[in-house]
């Protein structure tokens, strides 16, 4: 299936995608705040600039978009055009994510990754948030 937009229009659309303060990140932050947790966002001094940092617990949370970070789900499916570019792009993102997580682990930080697809439906969201609380408290 070919793209419904021209190459320049698609490029313009993709350039407007934000890398912070995304809806999934805000959802996780609101949940944490409602549970009494206080956090910092996008801490530049830590590898990978984690989306949410709980300094008291030494926990770094990444809220990953399924497409951009190559998750094995429906939303993580690559486009059918420009396949080589997208494979390379997503592979680099995954390698960078792994490297950042390894560096955080070396610094004795606990890393939690929450995927976009894990919080897009109410039943999945409740389960994911319960697991998140378990990971933080234990």
Helices and strands as residue ranges (DSSP letters): H 7-15, H 23-34, E 40-41, E 52-54, G 55-57, E 59-64, G 74-76, H 83-106, E 110-115, G 116-118, H 122-137
